[in-house]
């Protein structure tokens, strides 16, 4: 089924912009940021230049859902990392509601199913020419019925399977907006922790050019990953981690 404005609006009545194909929904949200105030949803089922964190490409064939939610400037600016956590919870809850899948979250922005990454989140803060915050955009890419991945992704990428795309898009957007309206609610982080696959496991990460191995012990109230290494406690607020099996 194709994306349909009326079906999505029945779930979340905000301005919706749908595309048959686009370079990137995050790029489109940036291009329209000076015109589109408040909540806006941009979505497509195929991207030609999907992006992930740290400039990585995000494989975006026509077997997925790729969406960006532009958020109101306000309280959300106080917790950009918490918005990413809220988005991860919103994705998991929507998938759980609409399928038999039970996704897990790898800190900070990856959604796994069956031990493989099936979705990613890219949260970006937009500023004006004077570097003043203008908007927060949250890009979410989900593999739905994708089975054929490029060689470099074949062993690590997974898919959620058949899920009605309009219901999924609408529920994710509605869930994220609801959480953003109360971004300081501690229950968001609690839900994030319940689904997190890193807690109590050994992880690796790089800091200042040095590779570290540590035990992930908790998620703090701001979405930071608390780790223990050689008896010392550190909180990671950004960066990439790998879970060591």
Buried (B, 14 or more C-beta within 10 A) or exposed (E): EEBBBEBBBEBBEBBBBBBEEBBBBBBBBBEBBEEBEEBBBBBBBBBEEBBBBEEEEBBBBEBBBBBBBBBBBEEBBEBBBBBBBBBBBBBBBBBEEBBEBEBBBBBBBBBBBEEBBBBBBBBBBBEEEEEEBBBBBBBBBBBBEBEEBEEEBEEEBBBBBEBBBBBBBBBBBBBBBBBBEEBEBEEBBEBBBEBBBBBEEBBEBEEEEEEBEBBBBBBBEBBBBBBEBEEEEBEBEEEBBBBEE
